[in-house]
Amino acid sequence: MKPFRLFIGIFLAVAAASCSVNYDNIYETEGTIPELMLDDAVFKRVKDGKATSQIQSERLEEFKESGRVLAQNIQFETKNGDGKVNSFGSAGIMNADTKSEVYEFYNGIHIEAPERGVTIDGESLRWNGKTEQLVGQKNSPLTIKKDGVTLTGHGFSASAISESFNFASNVSGLYVDKKEEEGEAAQE
């Protein structure tokens, strides 16, 4: 039995000597590990002492130094300078780069902007806060409702600056004249 114990002892000593930890690899993963993880979180952005936006999330993860925020099952709202809500909505997932002001929404998006009279429903949207551009995926349908018009199409893009939007392909829609609809309701 002694030779067997000697063999095990030598094997463990050699194995222990050959193992080493590469600490460089630990620090390389720092950007992929969230610095902050919150469940049932409320995240507010405040400017000049006033809340300008708020995100409520089932799960929120913030990553060190990169400015990246991931959120699951979110409800959000933005406010104008007077503190009045100018848009609100929900999405299954949000991927935000707060440094570059790019926000991506996925999995059942609903957005309403009452001041502009717009409602948007889709599966994927990307908002660039610097250019004030809203873009949908090329092959993903999106529906927008505004002033009695309901349009569904692919390749959605919109500019908050020019207050215009367009679709690249597969557009279908419906127009309801609200004056006619109100007149018909009054006659009934």
C-alpha positions in Angstrom: 0.0 0.0 0.0 2.9 2.3 0.6 3.8 2.5 -3.1 0.2 3.4 -3.9 0.2 6.3 -1.4 3.5 7.5 -2.7 2.1 7.5 -6.2 -1.0 9.5 -5.2 1.2 12.0 -3.2 3.5 12.5 -6.2 0.5 12.8 -8.6 -1.1 15.5 -6.4 2.1 17.4 -6.0 2.7 17.4 -9.8 -0.9 18.3 -10.5 -0.8 21.2 -7.9 2.5 22.5 -9.3 1.2 22.5 -12.9 -2.0 24.4 -12.1 -1.8 28.2 -12.1 -4.4 30.9 -12.2 -4.1 33.4 -15.0 -5.2 36.7 -13.3 -5.1 38.6 -16.7 -8.2 36.6 -17.8 -10.2 37.6 -14.7 -9.8 41.3 -15.5 -10.6 40.9 -19.2 -14.2 39.7 -18.3 -14.8 42.8 -16.1 -16.9 44.4 -18.9 -19.2 41.4 -19.2 -20.1 41.1 -15.5 -22.7 43.6 -14.2 -21.5 46.0 -11.6 -25.1 46.4 -10.3 -28.0 43.9 -10.6 -31.5 44.9 -9.3 -34.8 43.2 -9.3 -38.0 45.2 -9.4 -36.0 48.3 -10.0 -36.9 51.9 -10.7 -34.3 54.0 -12.6 -34.7 57.7 -12.9 -32.7 60.2 -14.9 -32.6 63.7 -13.3 -31.5 66.9 -15.0 -31.4 70.2 -13.2 -33.3 68.7 -10.3 -36.2 67.4 -12.4 -36.9 63.8 -13.5 -36.6 63.6 -17.3 -37.2 59.9 -17.7 -38.0 56.8 -15.7 -37.6 53.1 -16.3 -39.2 50.4 -14.1 -37.8 46.9 -14.7 -38.3 43.4 -13.5 -34.5 43.0 -13.7 -31.9 45.7 -14.4 -28.2 45.2 -14.9 -25.7 48.0 -15.1 -22.1 47.4 -16.4 -19.1 49.1 -15.0 -17.4 51.9 -17.1 -19.2 51.0 -20.4 -22.4 52.8 -19.6 -24.4 49.8 -20.7 -27.7 48.9 -19.1 -29.8 45.8 -19.7 -33.4 45.6 -18.5 -36.1 42.9 -18.7 -39.9 43.5 -18.8 -39.8 47.3 -18.6 -42.2 50.2 -18.5 -40.8 53.6 -19.3 -41.7 57.2 -19.6 -40.1 60.5 -20.6 -41.0 64.0 -19.6 -40.8 67.4 -21.2 -39.2 70.4 -19.6 -42.5 71.2 -17.7 -42.3 67.7 -16.1 -45.3 66.5 -18.1 -45.1 62.9 -19.5 -44.6 63.2 -23.3 -44.1 59.5 -24.0 -44.5 56.1 -22.3 -44.4 52.5 -23.1 -43.2 49.0 -22.4 -40.9 46.3 -23.9 -39.7 42.8 -23.0 -36.0 43.8 -23.2 -34.0 47.0 -23.3 -30.4 47.3 -24.1 -29.1 50.8 -23.5 -25.8 52.4 -24.1 -26.1 55.6 -22.0 -22.8 57.0 -23.1 -23.8 57.1 -26.8 -27.5 57.5 -26.0 -28.5 54.5 -28.1 -31.5 52.5 -26.7 -32.7 49.2 -28.2 -36.0 47.6 -27.4 -37.1 44.1 -28.1 -39.9 41.5 -27.5 -43.3 43.2 -27.6 -42.8 47.0 -27.8 -45.6 49.5 -27.2 -44.9 53.2 -27.2 -47.3 56.1 -26.9 -46.5 59.8 -27.4 -49.7 61.7 -26.5 -48.3 65.1 -27.4 -47.7 63.9 -30.9 -50.8 61.6 -31.1 -48.6 58.6 -32.0 -48.8 54.9 -31.0 -46.2 52.4 -32.1 -46.3 48.6 -31.7 -43.6 46.1 -32.9 -41.0 43.7 -31.9 -37.8 45.7 -32.3 -36.9 49.4 -32.2 -33.7 51.4 -31.8 -33.6 55.0 -30.5 -30.6 57.3 -31.0 -30.9 60.2 -28.6 -28.1 62.2 -30.3 -29.6 62.1 -33.8 -33.2 61.7 -32.5 -33.8 58.8 -34.9 -36.1 55.8 -34.3 -35.4 52.8 -36.5 -37.1 49.4 -36.7 -35.5 46.2 -38.1 -35.7 45.8 -41.9 -37.5 42.4 -41.7 -39.6 43.0 -38.7 -43.2 44.4 -39.0 -44.1 47.5 -37.0 -47.5 49.3 -36.7 -47.9 53.0 -36.2 -51.1 54.9 -35.5 -51.4 58.6 -36.0 -54.4 60.9 -36.8 -56.8 58.2 -37.9 -54.1 56.4 -39.9 -52.9 52.9 -39.1 -49.9 51.7 -41.1 -48.0 48.4 -40.8 -44.8 47.8 -42.7 -41.1 46.7 -42.6 -38.0 48.9 -42.3 -39.6 51.6 -40.2 -37.6 54.8 -39.6 -38.6 58.1 -38.0 -37.1 61.5 -37.2 -38.2 63.4 -34.2 -36.5 66.5 -35.6 -38.5 66.6 -38.9 -41.5 64.8 -37.3 -41.6 62.4 -40.3 -41.6 58.6 -40.7 -41.4 56.0 -43.5 -41.4 52.3 -44.2 -39.0 50.6 -46.6 -41.4 47.8 -47.7 -44.5 45.7 -47.3 -46.7 48.6 -46.2 -50.5 48.2 -45.6 -52.8 50.5 -43.8 -56.2 51.9 -42.9 -57.5 55.5 -42.8 -60.5 56.4 -40.7 -61.9 59.9 -41.1 -62.7 60.9 -37.6 -65.3 63.5 -38.7 -67.2 60.9 -40.6 -66.9 58.4 -37.8 -68.2 61.0 -35.3 -71.1 61.9 -37.7 -72.1 58.2 -38.1 -72.0 57.7 -34.3 -74.3 60.8 -33.8 -76.8 59.4 -36.3 -77.2 56.1 -34.5 
